[in-house]
Amino acid sequence: MREPPSQGVLREVLEESGYVVSSPKLVVIRDRDMTPYKPKYPLYIYKMFFLYDFESGEPAINIEISDIGFFELSKLPKLSKRAVFSVCAGFGV
């Protein structure tokens, strides 16, 4: 199935969290080769980060998600801080 990333993020958020979101806005694209991740791959890998509006839904724990929550930026869980602050710096937040 081919779908644009803006539609894929809506589907993935619903499937993995149980939340319905809308109005996705692409805010950062990260090139994996520009990070210290190992090993390097022979293909290009990009991570896309979106902001979107929460519409409705209830948390849905599944095999990919062990816990779901909303956090203030200053109270993010320890493992999330590096990724989130890195993304925020990418668009001046």
Helices and strands as residue ranges (DSSP letters): H 5-17, E 19-31, G 32-34, E 46-57, G 73-75, H 78-90
